[in-house]
Amino acid sequence: GRAMVVYAPSPDPADDEPSVQRMSCGWMLLQVKALAPNYTRLFRMFNDPPGASFGRGLSRLQQLGALDLPGDITVKGKKMAALGLEPMAAAAVLEVSARDA
C-alpha cells in the first residue's frame, strides 16, 4: 500500500523539506523491530529519511534500553513499543510506573 502526506507549502523554502526527512526515526524503527524483529530492510518511502536519521534513531533506542548493542529488541523495547508513544515518552512512562510499583 501507499500512504501520502499532503501539506501546504511554507513561505520559507527551508520548511518545505518533507517531515520524514526531518523527524527522528526512533518510533518507526522501534515499531518495525517489535513487529518483525528479523526484518533487516526497511520499506521504501517516497522521501527516504537521511541515513543519519536512522543512525540517530538506533543510537537513541540503544541508549534507552529498547535495543541491545547488536540492534535486537529487548523486553523493555517490546513494552515501549506496546505503549505506542515516542521512545523517550515511553521510556519515561515505564520508569515512572516502575518507581510506583
C-alpha positions as CSV (number, residue, x, y, z in Angstrom):
1,G,0.0,0.0,0.0
2,R,0.9,3.6,-0.2
3,A,0.5,6.5,2.3
4,M,0.8,10.1,1.3
5,V,1.0,13.2,3.4
6,V,-0.3,16.4,1.9
7,Y,0.9,19.6,3.4
8,A,0.7,23.3,2.4
9,P,3.9,24.8,1.2
10,S,5.5,27.2,3.7
11,P,6.6,30.7,2.8
12,D,10.1,29.7,3.9
13,P,11.6,27.3,1.4
14,A,13.7,25.7,4.1
15,D,10.5,24.5,5.7
16,D,9.4,22.6,2.6
17,E,11.5,19.6,3.4
18,P,9.2,16.6,4.0
19,S,8.7,15.8,7.6
20,V,10.1,12.3,7.1
21,Q,13.4,13.8,6.3
22,R,13.4,16.0,9.4
23,M,12.0,13.6,12.0
24,S,13.6,11.1,14.3
25,C,13.2,7.6,13.0
26,G,13.2,6.1,16.5
27,W,9.5,5.5,16.8
28,M,9.3,3.9,13.4
29,L,12.4,1.7,14.0
30,L,11.0,0.6,17.3
31,Q,7.7,-0.4,15.8
32,V,9.4,-2.3,13.0
33,K,11.7,-4.1,15.4
34,A,8.7,-5.0,17.6
35,L,6.6,-6.3,14.7
36,A,9.3,-8.1,12.7
37,P,12.5,-8.5,14.8
38,N,14.4,-10.2,12.0
39,Y,13.4,-7.8,9.3
40,T,16.6,-6.1,8.4
41,R,15.5,-3.9,5.5
42,L,13.0,-1.1,6.0
43,F,10.3,-0.4,3.4
44,R,10.9,2.0,0.6
45,M,9.4,5.5,1.2
46,F,8.7,8.3,-1.3
47,N,11.1,10.6,0.5
48,D,13.6,8.4,2.4
49,P,15.0,10.0,5.6
50,P,18.7,10.7,5.6
51,G,20.9,7.7,6.8
52,A,22.0,9.8,9.7
53,S,18.4,9.9,11.0
54,F,18.3,6.1,11.1
55,G,21.7,6.1,12.9
56,R,20.5,8.6,15.5
57,G,17.2,6.6,15.9
58,L,19.1,3.3,16.5
59,S,21.6,5.0,18.9
60,R,18.8,6.6,20.9
61,L,16.9,3.3,21.2
62,Q,20.0,1.6,22.4
63,Q,20.6,4.4,25.0
64,L,17.0,4.0,26.2
65,G,17.5,0.2,26.5
66,A,14.9,-0.6,23.8
67,L,17.6,-2.3,21.7
68,D,20.7,-4.1,22.7
69,L,24.1,-3.4,21.0
70,P,23.5,-5.8,18.1
71,G,20.2,-4.0,17.4
72,D,17.8,-6.6,18.7
73,I,14.7,-5.5,20.6
74,T,14.8,-6.0,24.4
75,V,12.0,-6.8,26.8
76,K,11.9,-3.1,27.7
77,G,11.7,-2.3,24.0
78,K,8.7,-4.5,23.5
79,K,7.0,-2.8,26.4
80,M,7.9,0.6,25.0
81,A,6.5,-0.3,21.5
82,A,3.3,-1.6,23.0
83,L,2.7,1.9,24.5
84,G,2.7,3.4,21.0
85,L,4.4,6.6,22.2
86,E,7.6,8.3,21.1
87,P,10.5,6.3,22.6
88,M,11.5,9.0,25.1
89,A,8.0,9.3,26.4
90,A,7.5,5.5,26.5
91,A,10.8,5.1,28.5
92,A,9.6,7.8,30.9
93,V,6.2,6.1,31.4
94,L,7.9,2.8,32.1
95,E,10.4,4.4,34.5
96,V,7.6,6.2,36.5
97,S,5.5,3.0,36.6
98,A,8.5,1.0,37.9
99,R,9.1,3.6,40.6
100,D,5.4,3.4,41.7
101,A,5.4,-0.4,41.8
